[in-house]
């Protein structure tokens, strides 16, 4: 189950996030939807590492190898002897290698960008058109009661479930709506996600 609270400004949305985390919901359960790119930590702190640079680098390196194989392989398979000159020459091979490397790096950058943004959306997501008009959406994923969510360092992972996670899904939803109402939510949208 997921609920989405729509807030008018950044301050009320940040207050709602802080109050939800203080109430026992984990930061993994809270996500923000905005039309403005806020830096990480302004609304929700995420510790998701980006693979964007590595995918672009892998694309560029594989493109350099593919470009060299294309230029050198073509010259090697179809040799044209012109006097004492080598069959595989440096400058024409380097030009093809560079161009194909850039092509693959651009494709890798686009793939990495879409993966980091979570596009295409494979599952159903809650959304409100007010987010595109400047409002901020705070999405909270409600977990089934009793599911292990967060453990303090001094306890065993199988023994703790957190105060909020011990409640039923309906009680968690009610508590989250109360917290969002206290922070100044415009409206709350809820939907069962399967």
C-alpha positions in Angstrom: 0.0 0.0 0.0 1.2 3.5 -0.8 0.0 6.9 0.1 0.9 10.2 -1.5 0.6 13.6 0.3 0.6 16.8 -1.7 2.3 19.8 -0.1 2.3 23.4 -1.2 5.9 24.2 -0.2 9.2 22.7 0.7 9.1 23.6 4.4 5.8 21.7 5.1 7.0 18.7 3.0 10.3 18.6 4.9 8.4 18.8 8.2 6.2 15.9 7.2 9.2 13.8 6.2 11.0 14.6 9.5 7.9 13.8 11.5 7.3 10.5 9.7 10.9 9.4 10.4 10.6 10.5 14.0 7.3 8.5 14.3 9.2 5.3 13.3 8.9 5.1 9.5 12.2 4.5 7.8 13.7 6.8 5.2 13.5 3.8 2.8 9.7 4.0 3.0 9.6 7.8 2.2 10.1 9.2 -1.3 9.6 12.7 -2.8 8.0 13.6 -6.2 8.8 17.2 -7.4 9.0 19.1 -10.6 12.0 20.9 -9.3 15.3 19.1 -8.7 16.1 19.5 -5.0 19.5 18.3 -3.8 19.6 15.0 -1.9 18.8 15.5 1.7 16.6 18.6 1.4 13.4 16.5 1.5 14.4 12.9 1.7 17.8 11.5 2.4 18.6 8.6 0.0 21.8 6.5 0.0 21.3 5.2 -3.5 24.6 5.2 -5.4 24.4 6.2 -9.1 25.7 3.8 -11.7 25.4 6.6 -14.3 29.1 7.4 -14.7 30.1 3.7 -14.9 27.6 2.9 -17.6 28.8 5.8 -19.7 32.4 4.8 -19.2 31.7 1.2 -20.1 29.9 2.4 -23.2 32.8 4.6 -24.2 35.4 1.8 -23.6 33.3 -0.8 -25.5 32.9 1.7 -28.3 36.6 2.2 -28.5 37.2 -1.5 -28.8 34.4 -1.9 -31.3 35.7 1.1 -33.4 39.2 -0.4 -33.4 37.8 -3.8 -34.4 35.7 -2.2 -37.2 38.6 -0.1 -38.7 41.4 -2.6 -38.2 39.3 -5.6 -39.0 38.0 -4.1 -42.2 41.6 -3.2 -43.3 42.9 -6.6 -42.4 40.1 -8.6 -44.1 40.2 -6.4 -47.3 43.9 -5.5 -47.6 44.8 -2.8 -50.2 48.6 -2.8 -50.7 49.9 0.6 -51.7 53.6 0.4 -51.9 55.4 0.0 -48.6 52.6 1.5 -46.5 51.1 -0.7 -43.7 47.7 -2.2 -44.1 46.4 -0.9 -40.8 47.3 2.8 -40.4 47.2 4.8 -37.2 45.3 8.0 -38.1 42.3 6.5 -40.0 42.0 3.8 -37.4 42.1 6.3 -34.5 39.5 8.5 -36.1 37.0 5.6 -36.5 37.9 4.4 -33.0 37.1 7.8 -31.5 33.9 8.3 -33.4 32.5 4.9 -32.4 33.7 5.4 -28.8 31.8 8.7 -28.6 28.6 7.1 -30.2 28.7 4.3 -27.6 29.5 6.7 -24.8 26.4 8.8 -25.7 24.2 5.7 -25.9 25.6 4.5 -22.5 24.9 7.9 -21.0 21.3 7.8 -22.2 20.8 4.3 -20.9 22.4 5.3 -17.5 20.2 8.4 -17.3 17.0 6.4 -17.9 18.0 3.7 -15.3 18.8 6.3 -12.7 15.5 8.0 -13.2 13.6 4.7 -13.1 12.3 5.0 -16.6 10.3 3.3 -18.0 8.1 2.8 -15.0 7.5 -0.9 -14.7 5.0 -0.7 -11.9 2.1 1.5 -11.1 2.9 4.8 -9.3 0.8 7.3 -7.5 0.9 10.7 -9.1 -1.1 14.0 -8.9 -1.0 16.7 -11.6 -0.4 19.3 -9.0 3.2 18.1 -8.8 3.8 19.4 -12.3 2.4 22.8 -11.2 5.0 23.2 -8.4 3.6 21.2 -5.5 5.6 18.6 -3.7 4.5 15.0 -3.3 5.7 12.9 -0.4 5.1 9.2 -1.0 5.1 6.7 1.8 5.1 2.9 1.3 3.1 1.2 4.0 4.6 -2.2 4.8 2.7 -5.2 6.2 2.5 -5.2 10.0 5.3 -7.1 11.6 7.8 -6.8 8.8 11.4 -6.1 9.8 12.1 -2.5 8.9 14.8 -1.0 11.1 17.0 -2.5 13.9 19.2 -0.6 16.4 22.8 -1.8 16.4 22.5 -3.5 19.8 19.7 -5.9 18.8 19.5 -8.9 16.6 18.0 -8.4 13.1 15.4 -11.1 13.6 14.1 -9.7 16.9 13.2 -6.1 16.0 10.4 -4.8 13.8 10.2 -1.1 14.8 7.3 0.5 16.6 5.4 1.5 13.4 6.0 -1.7 11.6 4.4 -3.7 14.4 1.1 -1.9 13.7 -1.3 -3.2 11.0 -1.3 -1.6 7.6 -4.5 0.3 8.3 -3.1 1.7 11.6 0.1 2.7 9.8 -1.9 4.5 7.1 -4.0 6.3 9.7 -0.9 7.4 11.7 0.8 8.6 8.5 -2.2 10.6 7.4 -2.4 12.3 10.9 1.3 13.2 10.6 0.8 14.7 7.1 -2.3 16.6 8.2 -0.3 18.1 11.1 2.4 19.2 8.7 -0.1 21.0 6.4 -0.9 18.5 3.5 -3.3 19.8 0.8 -4.6 16.3 0.1 -3.7 12.7 0.6 -4.1 10.1 -2.2 -4.0 6.5 -1.4 -4.0 3.4 -3.5 -3.4 -0.3 -3.1 -0.4 -1.4 -5.2 -0.2 -5.0 -6.2 
